[in-house]
């Protein structure tokens, strides 16, 4: 049975750290304070979203289809993952991109026009 490392304390919700490593082959043990990756601190939902995102190579339409969610929900989930990993989101840039995508979805602009606006 595979047990995944958790990054959040189930009692107080604080960050956990790894303090001991053991080799399954020779039983060597190493003690210290080891840092987990940013992914270890994400919720199961965020990890699943990342898995679907990567599997679909970031194709929003495929992600929408697989998860049964709308474009805005895909973008919201992506933003939540980004923030959970400790990165900031430029709110002005985000609002501009959302407006471009809305126009694209409504057929007000073409894909090539949207691509130019995104740059």
Secondary structure, DSSP 8 states (H G I E B T S, - for coil): -------B-TTT--B--EEEEE-TTT--EEEEEE---GGGGS-HHHHHHHHHHHHTTT-HHHHHHHHT--HHHHHHHHHHHHHHTT----HHHHHHHHHHHHHHHHTSS-HHHHHHHH-
